[in-house]
Amino acid sequence: MTIAVGVMVIVIGGAWGGGVFTALKSGGFEDPHSESSQASVRIAAELGARDVDVVVLYSSRTAVVDDPTFANAVNKRVAALRQRPEIANVVTYTETRSPSLISRDRHTTDVAITLTGQDQDRKAQQYKNIESALSAAGLTQQVGGIVPLQVVTDDMAKSDITHGEMIAFPALLVLLIVIFGGVVAAGMPLLVGILAILGALTATRVIAEFTQVSTFAANTITLLGLGLAIDYSLLVVSRYRKELLEHEPAEAIARTMAGAGRTVLVSGLTVVLALSSLLIFPLVFLRSIGLGGMSAVFVAMVSALTVLPALLAILGRRINAWRIPLPGRRRPRTEQTSESGGAWAALAHTVMRRPVTYTAAVLVVLAVFAAPFLQVHFAGSDERVLPKSTEARIVSEKIAADFPGGSDAPLDVFVGNVSAVQVRDIAGRIEAVPGIRQVAVTAEKGDSAMLTVGYDGPRTGDTAYDAVRGIRALPEPAGVQVLVGGRPAMDVDRLATVRHGLPWMFAIMAAATFVLLFLAFGSLLLPLLAVVMNLVSIGASFGVIIWIFQQGHLSGPLNFTPTGFLEPTIPVLILATLYGLATDYELFLVSAVREEWLAVGDANAAIAGGLQRTGRIITAAALLLGIVDAGFSTSGIVFTKMIGVGMIIALIVDATLVRVVLMPAVLRLVGAAAWWAPGPLATLRSRIGIRESTGPDLRVEQSDLV
């Protein structure tokens, strides 16, 4: 029955879930409750669509904009565009004589197009419809603007999934064969990974029927679904092969699920709850990543707890079939060492002989790694997240360098309940705000008006953000409503939204970790240590991310353009993901130490035995997940690259310094107190906790699983 359900998930996922991309939405980086969003809504409702969605640069090497041949070619093309149903408005230099629409050398003009669509997806489709109709006879055209940028980004995000999987699957198969020494065992994690991806895509498509889900949710599904499915399967299969050395297959499965299965359950629930912290943000992008990630991790956890044991029941001892003779390997790895001896246990004893020294040394190293985070600077993303050769990026950079306006993203100020005299007065006061270059009244209807405001510097600079804050700080005339919108204002609002949500996000992650680890281990100190260890590990990883992506080190080898800042939603996403993964490896180690503690009652022996049992698994799991991340680190989109590289860095830090050195040292220092809880809480945990299954009668029949 279990296998049949798994097959159904694969079939439905392949036939229907894979179509989730048609249901996913573009954008999602705006807070719908922010002032900038309200300004956009009011402008569209009361003054008509005014956003510049597409920017077309027409240029000639020989002719200038005022030459009749140049002007006639542009006017003819604009006249044709205005007849199309996708076009709401077109603004040209010929009609407005605005200096911001002509380059300084007068060989290029900017045609600004507003589309009729009411959302980003509709506008994206409209842009694709008109893209082939933008050329003007005798002139060179280049197309940019917010909608083309979004279309290119979405297309690259989708191609990143295919590219990442093409890199990951062959490399994972080879490495799994090396780890397990056999094809059958190596195939189990990949099979569960495929099931997790297809199941999560199906779940996400169902979710998309009820709420908006961003395109980038699909990337998260591949990243986390495949990665954690492999991690969980690696733990379960490794434990099962070890139990097979002493027990019959049915009993080996029962013992495996009592130990490794319990670890997978607690880990999966912890990661799901950590990702749920993203749901508190009103940004569709972050909520979508949370929903997609939660779906992927949940399906991976359930698959590892149900379908995988059923497959093991069918295979029995054939899990070791199709062995591959590898150099230097003469027998199964599970037979080579016991929990009482081996390289990992020796490392644990070395650390425990000088726990203070090792703790201090690791903390100093992690502090050095984390130091660049003190210089973090957040700002909104711009065209530099795309490769230099992207046409939409070239257009934005050309406008910034060659046009007097200097930006294709002015501020849009909505003014309501206002008279014509008051409009001019407000425009004059806005023009006096530091950093403001020019103010123009671009729309008036009834008692509503729109002011288009130019500013000094780039769209993502402090000057633009200070201009937004300066305008908002101006006192409003009695009864008049002033709302500041435009892309710089959206950046300011997004920064405020993230800043407001972060404390709640931390609270959710810490509370989830504390409750679940207490229920699993009956300890007050271990959950606290887990939270601290996670933050230390993530802090070091973030420092390296700042050093690379904000400060620009390794920008050449990694092929990206440093901006001097980070887009605020990406570190939030990385934080939630890394926190869950750090807890994952923490549980791998602590669960094994707990089992040893219950068996031998000696703290030092338990730590050494736990690390001996899980050190290789943690290292292999980190390496396998790193391969999955490597596919995304090659992305042409900087923030996708940042996620991939950031996770690789975090895996290296967490699986080496933190889990195999710092954690054993700290556990040695706290000793038996690691497992202590006050009497009332210990009683509570004995009643409702996720308890260890012990005792000799663990046998189950294959019919219970298949």
C-alpha positions as CSV (number, residue, x, y, z in Angstrom):
1,M,0.0,0.0,0.0
2,T,2.8,2.4,0.9
3,I,4.7,1.7,-2.3
4,A,1.4,2.2,-4.3
5,V,0.9,5.6,-2.7
6,G,4.5,6.6,-3.5
7,V,4.0,5.5,-7.1
8,M,0.8,7.6,-7.3
9,V,2.6,10.6,-6.0
10,I,5.3,10.2,-8.7
11,V,2.7,9.8,-11.5
12,I,0.5,12.7,-10.3
13,G,3.6,14.8,-9.7
14,G,5.0,14.2,-13.1
15,A,1.7,14.6,-15.0
16,W,0.1,17.4,-13.0
17,G,2.5,18.8,-10.4
18,G,5.1,19.5,-13.0
19,G,2.8,22.1,-14.5
20,V,3.1,24.2,-11.4
21,F,5.2,26.7,-13.4
22,T,2.1,27.9,-15.2
23,A,0.5,28.7,-11.9
24,L,3.5,30.5,-10.3
25,K,3.6,34.3,-10.3
26,S,6.2,36.9,-11.1
27,G,7.4,39.6,-8.6
28,G,6.1,39.4,-5.1
29,F,8.8,41.7,-3.5
30,E,6.3,44.5,-2.5
31,D,4.4,44.8,0.8
32,P,0.8,45.3,-0.3
33,H,0.1,47.3,2.8
34,S,3.0,49.7,2.4
35,E,2.7,53.4,1.4
36,S,4.4,52.8,-1.9
37,S,1.8,50.0,-2.8
38,Q,-1.0,52.3,-1.8
39,A,0.4,55.1,-4.0
40,S,0.5,52.7,-7.0
41,V,-3.1,51.6,-6.4
42,R,-4.4,55.1,-6.0
43,I,-2.6,56.4,-9.1
44,A,-3.9,53.5,-11.2
45,A,-7.5,53.9,-9.9
46,E,-7.8,57.7,-10.0
47,L,-5.4,58.8,-12.7
48,G,-5.0,55.7,-14.9
49,A,-2.0,53.4,-15.4
50,R,1.2,55.5,-15.2
51,D,4.0,53.1,-14.3
52,V,6.7,52.9,-16.9
53,D,6.7,49.2,-17.6
54,V,8.9,49.0,-20.7
55,V,11.7,51.3,-21.9
56,V,12.8,51.2,-25.5
57,L,16.0,53.0,-26.5
58,Y,16.1,54.0,-30.2
59,S,19.5,55.1,-31.4
60,S,21.5,55.9,-34.5
61,R,25.3,56.3,-34.9
62,T,24.9,59.0,-37.6
63,A,21.6,60.7,-37.1
64,V,20.4,62.7,-34.0
65,V,17.0,62.6,-32.5
66,D,15.8,65.8,-34.2
67,D,16.7,64.6,-37.7
68,P,13.5,64.0,-39.7
69,T,14.4,60.4,-40.6
70,F,15.1,59.5,-37.0
71,A,12.0,61.3,-35.7
72,N,9.7,59.9,-38.4
73,A,10.9,56.3,-37.7
74,V,10.1,56.7,-34.0
75,N,6.8,58.4,-34.5
76,K,5.7,55.7,-37.0
77,R,6.5,52.9,-34.6
78,V,4.9,54.7,-31.7
79,A,1.7,55.3,-33.7
80,A,1.5,51.6,-34.4
81,L,2.1,50.7,-30.8
82,R,-0.7,52.9,-29.6
83,Q,-3.2,50.9,-31.7
84,R,-2.4,47.7,-29.8
85,P,-4.7,46.6,-26.9
86,E,-1.7,45.9,-24.6
87,I,-0.6,49.5,-24.6
88,A,-2.1,52.0,-22.1
89,N,0.3,54.9,-22.8
90,V,3.5,55.9,-24.6
91,V,5.6,58.9,-23.7
92,T,8.1,60.2,-26.3
93,Y,10.6,63.1,-26.5
94,T,9.0,64.4,-29.7
95,E,5.7,65.0,-27.9
96,T,7.0,66.1,-24.5
97,R,10.4,67.7,-25.3
98,S,11.5,66.4,-21.9
99,P,15.3,66.5,-21.7
100,S,15.2,63.3,-19.6
101,L,14.1,61.4,-22.7
102,I,17.1,62.2,-24.9
103,S,20.8,61.2,-24.4
104,R,23.4,63.9,-23.9
105,D,24.9,63.2,-27.3
106,R,21.4,63.3,-28.9
107,H,21.8,60.1,-30.7
108,T,19.4,58.1,-28.5
109,T,15.9,58.6,-27.3
110,D,13.9,56.9,-24.6
111,V,10.4,55.8,-25.3
112,A,8.5,54.9,-22.1
113,I,5.6,52.4,-22.4
114,T,2.8,51.7,-19.9
115,L,1.0,48.4,-20.3
116,T,-2.7,47.8,-19.5
117,G,-2.2,44.8,-17.3
118,Q,-3.1,45.0,-13.7
119,D,-0.5,42.6,-12.3
120,Q,3.0,41.5,-13.1
121,D,2.1,38.3,-14.8
122,R,-0.4,39.9,-17.2
123,K,2.2,42.6,-18.0
124,A,4.8,40.0,-18.6
125,Q,2.6,38.3,-21.2
126,Q,1.7,41.6,-22.8
127,Y,5.4,42.5,-23.1
128,K,6.1,39.1,-24.8
129,N,3.2,39.9,-27.2
130,I,4.6,43.3,-28.3
131,E,8.3,42.4,-28.1
132,S,8.6,41.7,-31.8
133,A,6.7,44.9,-32.7
134,L,9.2,47.3,-31.1
135,S,11.7,47.7,-33.9
136,A,11.9,51.0,-35.9
137,A,13.1,51.2,-39.5
138,G,16.8,52.3,-39.8
139,L,17.3,52.5,-36.0
140,T,18.8,50.2,-33.4
141,Q,16.5,49.4,-30.5
142,Q,17.3,48.1,-27.0
143,V,14.6,47.1,-24.6
144,G,14.6,47.4,-20.8
145,G,12.4,48.5,-17.9
146,I,10.9,46.7,-14.9
147,V,8.8,44.2,-16.9
148,P,11.6,43.0,-19.3
149,L,13.9,42.7,-16.3
150,Q,11.3,40.6,-14.5
151,V,10.7,38.4,-17.5
152,V,14.4,37.7,-18.0
153,T,14.8,37.0,-14.2
154,D,11.9,34.5,-14.2
155,D,13.1,32.8,-17.3
156,M,16.6,32.4,-15.8
157,A,15.2,31.2,-12.5
158,K,13.3,28.4,-14.4
159,S,16.4,27.4,-16.4
160,D,18.4,27.3,-13.2
161,I,16.3,24.5,-12.0
162,T,17.0,22.3,-15.0
163,H,20.6,23.3,-15.0
164,G,21.0,22.6,-11.3
165,E,19.3,19.2,-11.6
166,M,21.5,18.3,-14.6
167,I,24.6,19.0,-12.5
168,A,23.3,17.5,-9.3
169,F,21.8,14.1,-10.2
170,P,24.8,12.5,-12.0
171,A,27.3,13.9,-9.4
172,L,25.0,12.7,-6.5
173,L,24.7,9.2,-8.0
174,V,28.5,8.9,-8.3
175,L,29.1,10.1,-4.8
176,L,26.4,8.0,-3.3
177,I,28.0,4.9,-5.0
178,V,31.3,5.9,-3.4
179,I,29.7,6.3,0.0
180,F,27.6,3.1,0.0
181,G,29.8,1.0,-2.3
182,G,26.8,-0.3,-4.2
183,V,24.3,0.8,-6.8
184,V,21.1,-0.3,-5.0
185,A,21.8,1.5,-1.8
186,A,23.0,4.6,-3.7
187,G,19.7,4.6,-5.6
188,M,17.5,4.8,-2.5
189,P,18.3,8.5,-1.6
190,L,17.9,9.6,-5.2
191,L,14.5,7.8,-5.5
192,V,13.3,9.5,-2.3
193,G,14.6,12.8,-3.6
194,I,12.6,12.5,-6.9
195,L,9.5,11.6,-4.8
196,A,10.1,14.6,-2.6
197,I,10.5,17.0,-5.5
198,L,7.4,15.8,-7.4
199,G,5.3,15.6,-4.2
200,A,6.3,19.1,-3.2
201,L,5.6,20.5,-6.8
202,T,2.1,18.9,-6.6
203,A,1.5,20.4,-3.1
204,T,2.7,23.8,-4.3
205,R,0.4,23.7,-7.3
206,V,-2.5,23.0,-5.0
207,I,-1.4,25.9,-2.8
208,A,-1.2,28.2,-5.8
209,E,-4.9,27.6,-6.5
210,F,-5.7,29.5,-3.3
211,T,-2.9,32.1,-2.9
212,Q,-0.2,33.7,-4.9
213,V,3.0,31.8,-5.1
214,S,6.3,33.2,-6.6
215,T,8.3,31.6,-9.3
216,F,11.2,31.2,-7.0
217,A,9.3,28.6,-4.8
218,A,10.2,26.0,-7.4
219,N,13.9,26.7,-6.9
220,T,13.5,26.1,-3.2
221,I,11.7,22.9,-3.7
222,T,14.6,21.5,-5.7
223,L,17.2,22.8,-3.3
224,L,15.6,21.6,-0.1
225,G,13.4,18.7,-1.3
226,L,16.3,16.9,-3.0
227,G,18.9,17.9,-0.4
228,L,17.0,16.9,2.7
229,A,15.5,13.8,1.1
230,I,19.1,12.6,0.4
231,D,20.2,13.6,3.9
232,Y,17.3,11.7,5.6
233,S,17.7,8.7,3.3
234,L,21.4,8.6,3.9
235,L,20.8,8.4,7.7
236,V,18.1,5.7,7.4
237,V,19.9,3.5,4.9
238,S,23.2,3.7,6.7
239,R,21.5,2.8,10.0
240,Y,19.6,-0.1,8.3
241,R,22.8,-1.6,6.8
242,K,24.4,-1.5,10.2
243,E,21.5,-3.2,11.9
244,L,21.5,-5.9,9.2
245,L,24.9,-7.0,10.5
246,E,23.2,-8.3,13.7
247,H,19.5,-8.7,13.0
248,E,17.0,-10.0,10.4
249,P,15.6,-7.5,7.9
250,A,12.3,-6.9,9.7
251,E,13.8,-6.3,13.0
252,A,16.6,-4.2,11.5
253,I,13.9,-1.9,9.9
254,A,12.2,-1.6,13.3
255,R,15.4,-0.7,15.1
256,T,16.3,1.7,12.3
257,M,13.1,3.6,12.5
258,A,13.2,3.7,16.3
259,G,16.5,5.5,16.1
260,A,17.1,7.1,12.8
261,G,13.4,7.4,12.0
262,R,12.9,9.4,15.2
263,T,15.8,11.7,14.3
264,V,14.2,12.3,10.8
265,L,10.9,13.1,12.4
266,V,12.2,15.6,14.8
267,S,14.5,17.1,12.2
268,G,11.8,17.4,9.6
269,L,9.4,19.1,11.9
270,T,12.1,21.5,13.1
271,V,13.0,22.5,9.6
272,V,9.4,22.9,8.6
273,L,8.7,25.2,11.6
274,A,11.9,27.2,10.9
275,L,10.7,27.8,7.3
276,S,7.2,28.7,8.6
277,S,8.7,31.8,10.1
278,L,8.8,33.2,6.6
279,L,5.0,33.2,6.6
280,I,4.9,36.2,8.9
281,F,6.2,38.5,6.2
282,P,3.6,40.1,3.9
283,L,6.0,39.8,0.9
284,V,4.7,37.1,-1.5
285,F,8.3,36.2,-2.4
286,L,9.2,35.2,1.2
287,R,5.9,33.5,1.9
288,S,6.2,31.5,-1.3
289,I,9.7,30.4,-0.4
290,G,8.3,29.4,3.0
291,L,5.4,27.4,1.5
292,G,7.5,25.7,-1.1
293,G,10.2,24.9,1.3
294,M,7.8,23.5,3.9
295,S,6.1,21.4,1.3
296,A,9.5,20.0,0.1
297,V,10.8,19.2,3.6
298,F,7.5,17.7,4.8
299,V,7.3,15.4,1.7
300,A,10.9,14.5,2.1
301,M,10.4,13.6,5.8
302,V,7.2,11.6,5.2
303,S,8.9,9.7,2.2
304,A,11.9,8.8,4.4
305,L,9.6,7.6,7.1
306,T,7.1,5.6,5.0
307,V,8.2,4.8,1.4
308,L,11.8,4.2,2.2
309,P,11.2,1.6,5.0
310,A,8.7,-0.1,2.6
311,L,11.4,-0.3,0.0
312,L,13.9,-1.6,2.5
313,A,11.4,-4.3,3.6
314,I,11.1,-5.5,0.0
315,L,14.9,-5.4,-0.6
316,G,15.9,-7.0,2.7
317,R,19.6,-7.9,2.4
318,R,19.6,-7.0,-1.3
319,I,20.1,-3.4,-0.2
320,N,23.8,-4.4,-0.5
321,A,23.4,-5.8,-4.0
322,W,25.2,-4.6,-7.1
323,R,28.4,-3.8,-5.2
324,I,31.0,-1.7,-7.0
325,P,34.6,-2.7,-6.3
326,L,36.3,0.5,-5.2
327,P,40.0,1.0,-4.6
328,G,40.9,0.5,-1.0
329,R,37.5,-0.9,0.0
330,R,37.4,-4.5,1.0
331,R,34.3,-4.7,3.1
332,P,31.2,-2.6,3.9
333,R,32.0,0.7,5.7
334,T,29.4,-0.2,8.4
335,E,31.7,-3.1,9.4
336,Q,34.9,-1.2,9.7
337,T,34.5,0.5,13.1
338,S,32.5,0.4,16.2
339,E,31.0,3.2,18.2
340,S,33.8,2.7,20.8
341,G,36.7,3.3,18.4
342,G,37.6,4.8,15.1
343,A,38.8,8.1,13.7
344,W,35.7,10.1,14.7
345,A,35.8,8.8,18.2
346,A,39.5,9.6,18.4
347,L,38.8,13.1,17.3
348,A,36.1,13.4,20.0
349,H,38.5,12.2,22.7
350,T,41.2,14.7,21.4
351,V,38.7,17.5,21.7
352,M,37.4,16.4,25.1
353,R,40.9,16.4,26.6
354,R,41.1,20.1,26.0
355,P,37.5,21.3,25.7
356,V,38.1,24.9,26.8
357,T,41.0,25.3,24.3
358,Y,39.0,23.9,21.4
359,T,35.9,25.9,22.3
360,A,37.9,29.2,22.4
361,A,39.8,28.4,19.2
362,V,36.7,27.6,17.2
363,L,34.9,30.7,18.5
364,V,37.8,32.9,17.5
365,V,37.8,31.4,14.0
366,L,34.0,31.9,13.7
367,A,34.3,35.4,15.0
368,V,36.8,36.2,12.3
369,F,34.5,34.8,9.7
370,A,31.5,36.7,11.1
371,A,33.4,40.1,11.4
372,P,32.4,41.4,7.9
373,F,28.7,41.1,8.9
374,L,29.3,44.2,11.1
375,Q,29.6,46.2,7.8
376,V,26.4,44.9,6.2
377,H,24.4,47.3,4.2
378,F,20.9,46.6,2.8
379,A,19.3,48.1,-0.3
380,G,16.9,47.0,-3.0
381,S,18.1,44.9,-5.9
382,D,18.6,46.4,-9.3
383,E,19.6,45.4,-12.8
384,R,23.1,44.2,-11.6
385,V,21.6,41.0,-10.3
386,L,21.6,39.9,-14.0
387,P,24.7,39.2,-16.2
388,K,26.4,42.2,-17.9
389,S,25.3,41.0,-21.3
390,T,21.5,41.1,-20.5
391,E,19.9,43.7,-22.7
392,A,17.6,44.9,-19.9
393,R,20.6,45.6,-17.7
394,I,22.4,47.4,-20.5
395,V,19.4,49.7,-21.0
396,S,19.3,50.6,-17.3
397,E,23.0,51.3,-17.2
398,K,22.9,53.3,-20.4
399,I,20.1,55.5,-19.1
400,A,22.0,56.1,-15.8
401,A,25.2,57.0,-17.7
402,D,24.0,58.9,-20.7
403,F,20.6,60.6,-19.9
404,P,20.1,63.7,-17.9
405,G,17.4,62.1,-15.7
406,G,19.9,59.5,-14.7
407,S,17.3,56.9,-13.8
408,D,14.5,54.8,-15.4
409,A,12.8,54.6,-12.0
410,P,11.6,58.1,-10.7
411,L,9.5,58.6,-7.6
412,D,5.8,58.7,-8.2
413,V,4.0,60.9,-5.7
414,F,0.2,60.7,-5.5
415,V,-1.6,63.8,-4.1
416,G,-5.3,63.4,-3.2
417,N,-8.0,65.9,-2.2
418,V,-5.9,68.7,-3.6
419,S,-6.5,71.9,-5.6
420,A,-4.3,73.0,-8.6
421,V,-2.7,75.7,-6.4
422,Q,-1.9,73.2,-3.7
423,V,-0.3,70.8,-6.3
424,R,2.2,73.5,-7.4
425,D,2.9,74.4,-3.8
426,I,3.6,70.8,-2.8
427,A,5.8,70.3,-5.9
428,G,7.8,73.3,-4.9
429,R,8.3,72.0,-1.4
430,I,9.3,68.6,-2.7
431,E,11.9,70.2,-5.0
432,A,13.5,71.7,-2.0
433,V,14.2,68.3,-0.4
434,P,17.9,67.5,-0.5
435,G,18.7,65.1,-3.3
436,I,15.7,66.0,-5.5
437,R,16.7,66.9,-9.0
438,Q,13.4,67.8,-10.6
439,V,9.6,67.7,-10.0
440,A,7.0,67.6,-12.7
441,V,3.2,67.4,-12.6
442,T,2.5,64.5,-15.0
443,A,-1.2,63.8,-14.3
444,E,-4.2,65.7,-13.0
445,K,-7.8,64.6,-12.8
446,G,-10.4,66.1,-10.5
447,D,-8.8,66.6,-7.1
448,S,-6.0,64.0,-7.6
449,A,-2.6,64.5,-9.1
450,M,0.6,62.7,-9.7
451,L,4.1,64.2,-9.4
452,T,7.1,62.6,-11.1
453,V,10.2,63.2,-9.1
454,G,13.8,62.8,-10.2
455,Y,16.6,62.4,-7.8
456,D,20.4,62.4,-7.7
457,G,22.4,59.1,-7.7
458,P,21.3,55.6,-8.5
459,R,17.9,54.1,-7.6
460,T,19.4,51.9,-4.9
461,G,21.6,54.6,-3.3
462,D,21.2,56.3,0.1
463,T,20.4,59.6,-1.8
464,A,17.3,58.1,-3.3
465,Y,16.2,56.5,-0.1
466,D,16.8,59.7,1.9
467,A,14.8,61.6,-0.7
468,V,11.8,59.2,-0.1
469,R,12.1,59.8,3.6
470,G,12.5,63.5,3.2
471,I,9.3,63.8,1.1
472,R,7.4,61.7,3.6
473,A,8.6,63.9,6.4
474,L,7.1,67.0,4.8
475,P,3.9,68.2,6.6
476,E,0.8,67.6,4.6
477,P,-1.6,70.5,4.0
478,A,-4.9,70.0,6.0
479,G,-7.1,67.5,4.3
480,V,-4.5,66.6,1.6
481,Q,-3.1,63.1,1.3
482,V,0.4,62.6,-0.1
483,L,1.7,59.1,-0.9
484,V,5.2,58.4,-2.1
485,G,5.6,55.5,-4.5
486,G,8.0,54.3,-7.2
487,R,10.8,51.7,-7.0
488,P,13.0,53.6,-4.4
489,A,10.0,54.0,-2.2
490,M,9.2,50.3,-2.5
491,D,12.8,49.5,-1.4
492,V,12.4,51.7,1.7
493,D,9.1,50.0,2.6
494,R,10.6,46.5,2.0
495,L,13.5,47.3,4.3
496,A,11.0,48.5,7.0
497,T,8.9,45.4,6.6
498,V,11.9,43.0,6.9
499,R,13.2,45.0,9.9
500,H,9.8,44.7,11.6
501,G,9.4,41.0,11.0
502,L,12.9,39.8,11.9
503,P,12.3,39.7,15.7
504,W,9.2,37.6,15.3
505,M,11.0,35.3,12.9
506,F,13.8,34.7,15.4
507,A,11.2,34.1,18.1
508,I,9.4,31.5,16.0
509,M,12.5,29.6,15.1
510,A,13.9,29.6,18.6
511,A,10.6,28.6,20.2
512,A,10.1,25.8,17.7
513,T,13.7,24.5,18.3
514,F,13.3,24.7,22.1
515,V,9.9,22.9,22.2
516,L,10.8,20.1,19.7
517,L,14.2,19.4,21.2
518,F,12.8,19.4,24.7
519,L,10.2,16.9,23.7
520,A,12.8,14.8,21.9
521,F,15.5,14.8,24.5
522,G,13.9,15.9,27.8
523,S,16.6,18.6,28.3
524,L,16.4,22.3,29.0
525,L,20.1,23.0,28.2
526,L,20.3,21.2,24.8
527,P,17.7,23.3,23.1
528,L,19.4,26.4,24.3
529,L,22.8,25.1,23.1
530,A,21.2,24.3,19.7
531,V,19.9,27.9,19.3
532,V,23.2,29.4,20.3
533,M,25.2,27.0,18.0
534,N,22.9,27.7,15.1
535,L,23.3,31.4,15.5
536,V,27.1,31.1,15.8
537,S,27.3,29.0,12.7
538,I,24.9,31.2,10.7
539,G,26.7,34.4,11.9
540,A,30.0,33.1,10.5
541,S,28.4,32.1,7.2
542,F,26.8,35.5,6.8
543,G,30.1,37.2,7.4
544,V,31.7,35.2,4.5
545,I,28.6,36.0,2.4
546,I,29.1,39.8,3.1
547,W,32.8,39.4,2.3
548,I,32.1,37.8,-1.1
549,F,28.9,39.4,-2.4
550,Q,28.7,42.8,-0.7
551,Q,32.4,43.6,-0.7
552,G,33.0,41.9,-4.0
553,H,35.8,39.4,-3.2
554,L,35.7,36.5,-5.6
555,S,33.4,38.4,-8.0
556,G,35.7,37.5,-10.8
557,P,35.8,33.7,-10.3
558,L,32.1,33.7,-9.4
559,N,31.2,36.0,-12.3
560,F,29.0,38.6,-10.7
561,T,28.9,42.4,-10.3
562,P,29.3,43.5,-6.6
563,T,26.9,46.3,-5.6
564,G,28.1,47.2,-2.2
565,F,24.9,46.1,-0.5
566,L,22.6,43.1,-0.1
567,E,18.9,42.8,-1.0
568,P,17.2,42.3,2.4
569,T,14.9,39.5,1.5
570,I,17.7,37.1,0.5
571,P,19.5,37.0,3.9
572,V,16.2,36.4,5.5
573,L,15.6,33.5,3.2
574,I,19.1,32.2,3.8
575,L,18.6,32.6,7.6
576,A,15.5,30.5,7.7
577,T,17.0,27.8,5.5
578,L,20.4,27.6,7.3
579,Y,18.8,27.6,10.7
580,G,16.8,24.6,9.7
581,L,19.8,22.8,8.2
582,A,22.0,23.6,11.2
583,T,19.4,22.1,13.5
584,D,19.2,19.1,11.1
585,Y,22.9,18.2,11.7
586,E,22.6,19.1,15.3
587,L,19.9,16.4,15.7
588,F,21.9,13.8,13.8
589,L,24.7,14.2,16.3
590,V,22.7,14.7,19.5
591,S,20.4,11.8,18.8
592,A,23.3,9.4,18.5
593,V,24.9,10.9,21.6
594,R,21.6,10.5,23.5
595,E,21.3,6.8,22.4
596,E,24.9,6.2,23.7
597,W,24.1,8.0,26.9
598,L,21.1,5.9,27.6
599,A,23.1,2.7,26.8
600,V,26.3,3.4,28.8
601,G,25.5,6.3,31.1
602,D,29.0,7.8,30.6
603,A,29.0,11.4,29.1
604,N,32.5,11.1,27.5
605,A,31.8,7.7,26.0
606,A,28.5,8.9,24.8
607,I,30.0,11.9,23.0
608,A,32.7,9.8,21.4
609,G,30.3,7.0,20.4
610,G,27.8,9.5,19.0
611,L,30.4,11.3,16.9
612,Q,31.8,8.0,15.7
613,R,28.3,6.9,14.5
614,T,27.4,10.2,12.9
615,G,30.6,12.0,11.9
616,R,30.8,10.3,8.6
617,I,27.1,10.7,7.9
618,I,27.1,14.4,8.7
619,T,30.1,14.9,6.5
620,A,28.6,12.9,3.7
621,A,25.2,14.6,4.1
622,A,26.9,18.1,3.9
623,L,28.9,17.0,0.9
624,L,25.8,15.7,-0.9
625,L,23.7,18.8,-0.1
626,G,26.7,20.9,-1.2
627,I,26.5,19.3,-4.6
628,V,22.8,20.2,-4.9
629,D,23.7,23.8,-3.9
630,A,26.6,23.9,-6.4
631,G,24.1,23.8,-9.3
632,F,22.5,27.0,-8.0
633,S,25.8,28.7,-7.4
634,T,26.4,28.8,-11.2
635,S,23.2,30.8,-11.7
636,G,23.4,34.0,-13.7
637,I,21.0,35.7,-11.1
638,V,23.1,37.0,-8.3
639,F,20.7,36.3,-5.5
640,T,20.2,32.7,-6.6
641,K,24.0,32.4,-6.8
642,M,24.2,33.9,-3.3
643,I,21.8,31.3,-1.9
644,G,23.9,28.4,-3.5
645,V,27.3,29.8,-2.4
646,G,25.9,30.8,1.0
647,M,24.6,27.4,1.7
648,I,27.8,25.7,0.6
649,I,29.8,28.0,3.0
650,A,27.3,27.3,5.8
651,L,27.6,23.5,5.3
652,I,31.4,23.6,5.4
653,V,31.4,25.7,8.6
654,D,28.6,23.7,10.3
655,A,29.7,20.2,9.4
656,T,33.3,20.8,10.3
657,L,34.0,23.4,13.0
658,V,30.6,23.5,14.7
659,R,29.3,19.9,14.8
660,V,32.5,17.8,15.0
661,V,34.6,20.1,17.1
662,L,32.6,22.8,18.9
663,M,29.6,20.7,19.9
664,P,31.6,17.8,21.4
665,A,33.7,20.3,23.3
666,V,30.7,22.1,24.7
667,L,28.9,18.8,25.6
668,R,32.1,17.7,27.4
669,L,32.0,21.0,29.4
670,V,28.4,20.6,30.5
671,G,28.6,16.9,31.1
672,A,25.5,15.1,32.4
673,A,23.7,18.5,32.8
674,A,23.0,18.3,29.1
675,W,20.3,15.8,29.8
676,W,18.8,17.4,32.9
677,A,15.3,18.9,33.3
678,P,13.3,19.9,36.4
679,G,11.0,17.2,37.8
680,P,7.7,18.7,36.6
681,L,9.0,19.2,33.0
682,A,10.6,15.7,33.0
683,T,7.2,14.3,33.9
684,L,5.5,16.4,31.2
685,R,8.0,15.1,28.7
686,S,7.5,11.5,29.7
687,R,3.8,11.9,28.9
688,I,3.8,13.9,25.6
689,G,7.4,13.8,24.5
690,I,8.9,12.2,21.4
691,R,10.4,9.3,23.3
692,E,13.1,6.8,22.4
693,S,11.9,3.3,21.5
694,T,13.8,0.8,23.6
695,G,13.6,-2.8,24.5
696,P,14.1,-6.1,22.7
697,D,10.6,-6.4,21.1
698,L,11.0,-4.2,18.0
699,R,10.2,-6.8,15.4
700,V,7.7,-5.9,12.7
701,E,6.5,-7.8,9.7
702,Q,7.0,-6.8,6.1
703,S,3.2,-6.6,5.6
704,D,3.2,-3.8,8.1
705,L,5.3,-1.7,5.8
706,V,4.5,-2.6,2.3
